[in-house]
Amino acid sequence: MSPSMIIAGIAAWFTVGSLLSWHARKNLGEGMIEYFLADRKVGGFISAMTYSATTYSAFMMVGLVGLTYSSGIGSLGFEMTYLAATVILMVIFAPRYWAAGRIFRLVTPSELLTRRYGSPMTGAVSAILCLVMLVPYASVQLMGIGYLLEVLSGGAIPFAVGMLIAAGVSFVFSWWAGLRSVALTDALQAVVMIVASLFLMGFIALALFPEGLPEALGSRQDLLKVSWSFPMFLGLTLPWAFFAVTNPQVVQRLYIPASVRNLRRMILGFSAFGFVYTVLCVVFGLAAAVKMPGLEKADNAMAMLLSSVPSPLALVVSLSIMAAAVSTMNSVILTLSSMFGRDVVRTFLPHISEKTELGICRLLIPVITVVCFFFARMQLGLIAVLSSMASGGLLMQLPTILGAFFWKRATAAGAVSSMIAGGLAVGFMYVQGLKPLGHWPPVWGILVSGAVFIAVSLATRPPIDTEDFFSSVESYIRDSFGS
């Protein structure tokens, strides 16, 4: 595919996205809730699409395809476990986050922890943990685009230039009009993602494998065997299984539906989108493994597969991958900037005005973008593994989150100490390359975090208004959803 064709496609996509952002800006009001949550008035379809686009990133069409290419059908079990766990967690937690957001006028997931535990430090520690762990995850999105454009252009668009393009697009979409802009562009990008993938699937089935992919796989029986060890499966899957409640960029989406009906539509829409998109990405990985075995870098499998399809189709699919990456990138940036202002700055400067707070948050958007760009240039490893590492660190919030909604005895001291202890344990093991007894760092980290959370909570006193928090949330849920 010619570089000029790629650049023209990117320019067209950026123009359409910018027009949507401009339209969103015309309706932009004032304040943190308006900028970061679109005033909690997002419809069901847009909520479902922005949740889907935020969740399914370059990890899918680049990382999951690459993981399937290198390890076979085992990746389907890995990703389906994530999808099933996410839907279950959304059914349990979405009503609670949605209700708490309205009762206490919450902006960020960490702010809920501050309110529940009666301690700004709890929210601040959660926010800092997310800031540290989500930089690699956001950087993965840039890496996916960099690899893709470099291969498709035959090296005419270098890896760093591809990442720079993605970073610039992401910055514009997120900074200009906040969530109103991001939600609209996400909806467009989610539709492009699924439609382009279906067209690619049709071409692969009719042109590349006229005899049928199952028959073609007969020569690669190794791809149909689960080659993953249990420690590897557990280490990769455990962080993803709780992605829906530990990754703030998706949790923040639970605040935005305009009504109970729209919240339900978000869950149903995401479930359907996730199932179809997962199956398609695994099939693409298997197809690439059959057609072009022996690639030195598995993350290039999708790009190499696209090199064998007509240029117009390859371009549309490439743009859909860029859309997936950018939608996740700008959602992460937007959420992290809101957490920095609401949960870190306000902890130390509690009396600043909301206007000043919003200004600080917006200034942080380009800073985070630049940090992610330079981290991505380091190219530290497989996209799938880097994504799981980031989620492994975020998993250390799980005991605190569960305690916030389901354990009245949980305390702020327990929450803070568990996140710090678990985060340090996971970080140390990843940096040192340690896997005690063969198990990956997230497994040991969550054991440390959980044990510290329970022990310290039992040794300290819960906040005096714990009962009020529980009764308010449960009462609101009953009134809104019915008994």
Helices and strands as residue ranges (DSSP letters): H 3-26, H 32-37, G 38-40, H 44-55, H 58-58, I 59-64, H 65-71, H 74-104, H 109-117, H 120-152, H 159-175, H 178-203, I 204-208, H 213-216, G 217-219, G 221-224, H 230-241, H 243-246, H 248-251, G 252-255, H 260-291, G 298-300, H 301-306, H 311-339, I 340-345, H 346-348, H 354-376, H 383-394, G 395-397, H 398-406, H 412-432, G 436-438, H 441-459, H 466-481
